[in-house]
């Protein structure tokens, strides 16, 4: 199931049974700055991914992520990004997520 939240930049997929939600994942549309080359397709930020412990390891998380990926492909997103937890990293990797080859980061910790 997919619902638009607010201005349409956020989408959510939920897993539910009997009216009770037991899993969800959110996607935020990140529009890119216009550039003179390329297509400027948006990027999707995957966040707030959770499945109740009693429902884990039986395909629910994979199904939620697959629905999100299918939507993103159909919407013409350039790619998806996520900051995974240690526990969720294997799921994302099984689903095709890879570390970027070109990324620079400046932590602003004091």
C-alpha positions as protocol buffer text, in pm:
chain_id: "A"
residue {
  index: 1
  type: UNK
  ca { x: 0 y: 0 z: 0 }
}
residue {
  index: 2
  type: UNK
  ca { x: 125 y: 348 z: -80 }
}
residue {
  index: 3
  type: UNK
  ca { x: 4 y: 680 z: 56 }
}
residue {
  index: 4
  type: UNK
  ca { x: 111 y: 1032 z: -19 }
}
residue {
  index: 5
  type: UNK
  ca { x: 191 y: 1240 z: 285 }
}
residue {
  index: 6
  type: UNK
  ca { x: 163 y: 1618 z: 281 }
}
residue {
  index: 7
  type: UNK
  ca { x: 300 y: 1779 z: -34 }
}
residue {
  index: 8
  type: UNK
  ca { x: 371 y: 1456 z: -225 }
}
residue {
  index: 9
  type: UNK
  ca { x: 746 y: 1457 z: -160 }
}
residue {
  index: 10
  type: UNK
  ca { x: 699 y: 1175 z: 90 }
}
residue {
  index: 11
  type: UNK
  ca { x: 558 y: 831 z: 18 }
}
residue {
  index: 12
  type: UNK
  ca { x: 503 y: 545 z: 260 }
}
residue {
  index: 13
  type: UNK
  ca { x: 452 y: 173 z: 215 }
}
residue {
  index: 14
  type: UNK
  ca { x: 301 y: -30 z: 495 }
}
residue {
  index: 15
  type: UNK
  ca { x: 258 y: -398 z: 571 }
}
residue {
  index: 16
  type: UNK
  ca { x: -60 y: -471 z: 763 }
}
residue {
  index: 17
  type: UNK
  ca { x: -294 y: -747 z: 858 }
}
residue {
  index: 18
  type: UNK
  ca { x: -635 y: -712 z: 1015 }
}
residue {
  index: 19
  type: UNK
  ca { x: -599 y: -335 z: 1015 }
}
residue {
  index: 20
  type: UNK
  ca { x: -279 y: -348 z: 1221 }
}
residue {
  index: 21
  type: UNK
  ca { x: 40 y: -208 z: 1067 }
}
residue {
  index: 22
  type: UNK
  ca { x: 345 y: -422 z: 1141 }
}
residue {
  index: 23
  type: UNK
  ca { x: 596 y: -272 z: 899 }
}
residue {
  index: 24
  type: UNK
  ca { x: 665 y: 43 z: 703 }
}
residue {
  index: 25
  type: UNK
  ca { x: 921 y: 222 z: 488 }
}
residue {
  index: 26
  type: UNK
  ca { x: 924 y: 585 z: 379 }
}
residue {
  index: 27
  type: UNK
  ca { x: 1064 y: 747 z: 65 }
}
residue {
  index: 28
  type: UNK
  ca { x: 1144 y: 1115 z: 25 }
}
residue {
  index: 29
  type: UNK
  ca { x: 1176 y: 1268 z: -320 }
}
residue {
  index: 30
  type: UNK
  ca { x: 1501 y: 1468 z: -335 }
}
residue {
  index: 31
  type: UNK
  ca { x: 1487 y: 1701 z: -632 }
}
residue {
  index: 32
  type: UNK
  ca { x: 1819 y: 1786 z: -788 }
}
residue {
  index: 33
  type: UNK
  ca { x: 1943 y: 2127 z: -887 }
}
residue {
  index: 34
  type: UNK
  ca { x: 1909 y: 2198 z: -1260 }
}
residue {
  index: 35
  type: UNK
  ca { x: 2228 y: 2140 z: -1452 }
}
residue {
  index: 36
  type: UNK
  ca { x: 2323 y: 2202 z: -1815 }
}
residue {
  index: 37
  type: UNK
  ca { x: 2385 y: 1833 z: -1878 }
}
residue {
  index: 38
  type: UNK
  ca { x: 2211 y: 1518 z: -1768 }
}
residue {
  index: 39
  type: UNK
  ca { x: 1845 y: 1463 z: -1703 }
}
residue {
  index: 40
  type: UNK
  ca { x: 1822 y: 1595 z: -1345 }
}
residue {
  index: 41
  type: UNK
  ca { x: 1609 y: 1300 z: -1237 }
}
residue {
  index: 42
  type: UNK
  ca { x: 1527 y: 1300 z: -866 }
}
residue {
  index: 43
  type: UNK
  ca { x: 1691 y: 1078 z: -608 }
}
residue {
  index: 44
  type: UNK
  ca { x: 1492 y: 888 z: -346 }
}
residue {
  index: 45
  type: UNK
  ca { x: 1593 y: 891 z: 20 }
}
residue {
  index: 46
  type: UNK
  ca { x: 1482 y: 571 z: 196 }
}
residue {
  index: 47
  type: UNK
  ca { x: 1416 y: 611 z: 568 }
}
residue {
  index: 48
  type: UNK
  ca { x: 1208 y: 503 z: 865 }
}
residue {
  index: 49
  type: UNK
  ca { x: 1217 y: 137 z: 760 }
}
residue {
  index: 50
  type: UNK
  ca { x: 1082 y: -86 z: 1035 }
}
residue {
  index: 51
  type: UNK
  ca { x: 923 y: -428 z: 1073 }
}
residue {
  index: 52
  type: UNK
  ca { x: 801 y: -560 z: 1409 }
}
residue {
  index: 53
  type: UNK
  ca { x: 1042 y: -821 z: 1550 }
}
residue {
  index: 54
  type: UNK
  ca { x: 770 y: -1089 z: 1538 }
}
residue {
  index: 55
  type: UNK
  ca { x: 735 y: -1036 z: 1161 }
}
residue {
  index: 56
  type: UNK
  ca { x: 1105 y: -1017 z: 1069 }
}
residue {
  index: 57
  type: UNK
  ca { x: 1296 y: -1272 z: 863 }
}
residue {
  index: 58
  type: UNK
  ca { x: 991 y: -1389 z: 668 }
}
residue {
  index: 59
  type: UNK
  ca { x: 1009 y: -1161 z: 362 }
}
residue {
  index: 60
  type: UNK
  ca { x: 806 y: -862 z: 484 }
}
residue {
  index: 61
  type: UNK
  ca { x: 1098 y: -620 z: 472 }
}
residue {
  index: 62
  type: UNK
  ca { x: 1206 y: -743 z: 130 }
}
residue {
  index: 63
  type: UNK
  ca { x: 852 y: -702 z: -3 }
}
residue {
  index: 64
  type: UNK
  ca { x: 825 y: -346 z: 130 }
}
residue {
  index: 65
  type: UNK
  ca { x: 1160 y: -255 z: -20 }
}
residue {
  index: 66
  type: UNK
  ca { x: 1073 y: -417 z: -354 }
}
residue {
  index: 67
  type: UNK
  ca { x: 749 y: -215 z: -378 }
}
residue {
  index: 68
  type: UNK
  ca { x: 944 y: 104 z: -305 }
}
residue {
  index: 69
  type: UNK
  ca { x: 1206 y: 15 z: -570 }
}
residue {
  index: 70
  type: UNK
  ca { x: 943 y: -62 z: -834 }
}
residue {
  index: 71
  type: UNK
  ca { x: 773 y: 270 z: -773 }
}
residue {
  index: 72
  type: UNK
  ca { x: 1105 y: 455 z: -790 }
}
residue {
  index: 73
  type: UNK
  ca { x: 1198 y: 293 z: -1122 }
}
residue {
  index: 74
  type: UNK
  ca { x: 857 y: 376 z: -1268 }
}
residue {
  index: 75
  type: UNK
  ca { x: 882 y: 735 z: -1146 }
}
residue {
  index: 76
  type: UNK
  ca { x: 1218 y: 780 z: -1319 }
}
residue {
  index: 77
  type: UNK
  ca { x: 1434 y: 824 z: -1010 }
}
residue {
  index: 78
  type: UNK
  ca { x: 1807 y: 828 z: -1076 }
}
residue {
  index: 79
  type: UNK
  ca { x: 1875 y: 615 z: -770 }
}
residue {
  index: 80
  type: UNK
  ca { x: 1800 y: 553 z: -405 }
}
residue {
  index: 81
  type: UNK
  ca { x: 2009 y: 644 z: -102 }
}
residue {
  index: 82
  type: UNK
  ca { x: 1993 y: 519 z: 255 }
}
residue {
  index: 83
  type: UNK
  ca { x: 2192 y: 541 z: 577 }
}
residue {
  index: 84
  type: UNK
  ca { x: 2137 y: 184 z: 700 }
}
residue {
  index: 85
  type: UNK
  ca { x: 2169 y: 54 z: 1052 }
}
residue {
  index: 86
  type: UNK
  ca { x: 2408 y: -231 z: 1117 }
}
residue {
  index: 87
  type: UNK
  ca { x: 2113 y: -473 z: 1134 }
}
residue {
  index: 88
  type: UNK
  ca { x: 1951 y: -350 z: 810 }
}
residue {
  index: 89
  type: UNK
  ca { x: 2268 y: -339 z: 596 }
}
residue {
  index: 90
  type: UNK
  ca { x: 2244 y: -707 z: 486 }
}
residue {
  index: 91
  type: UNK
  ca { x: 1883 y: -656 z: 373 }
}
residue {
  index: 92
  type: UNK
  ca { x: 1976 y: -351 z: 167 }
}
residue {
  index: 93
  type: UNK
  ca { x: 2275 y: -531 z: 14 }
}
residue {
  index: 94
  type: UNK
  ca { x: 2060 y: -833 z: -80 }
}
residue {
  index: 95
  type: UNK
  ca { x: 1825 y: -585 z: -244 }
}
residue {
  index: 96
  type: UNK
  ca { x: 2102 y: -440 z: -464 }
}
residue {
  index: 97
  type: UNK
  ca { x: 2223 y: -138 z: -266 }
}
residue {
  index: 98
  type: UNK
  ca { x: 2598 y: -81 z: -291 }
}
residue {
  index: 99
  type: UNK
  ca { x: 2844 y: 170 z: -143 }
}
residue {
  index: 100
  type: UNK
  ca { x: 2894 y: 465 z: -378 }
}
residue {
  index: 101
  type: UNK
  ca { x: 3217 y: 480 z: -571 }
}
residue {
  index: 102
  type: UNK
  ca { x: 3235 y: 857 z: -549 }
}
residue {
  index: 103
  type: UNK
  ca { x: 3129 y: 1017 z: -226 }
}
residue {
  index: 104
  type: UNK
  ca { x: 3287 y: 1276 z: -5 }
}
residue {
  index: 105
  type: UNK
  ca { x: 3166 y: 1345 z: 345 }
}
residue {
  index: 106
  type: UNK
  ca { x: 3249 y: 1616 z: 595 }
}
residue {
  index: 107
  type: UNK
  ca { x: 3127 y: 1525 z: 943 }
}
residue {
  index: 108
  type: UNK
  ca { x: 3044 y: 1843 z: 1134 }
}
residue {
  index: 109
  type: UNK
  ca { x: 3095 y: 1700 z: 1480 }
}
residue {
  index: 110
  type: UNK
  ca { x: 3262 y: 1932 z: 1723 }
}
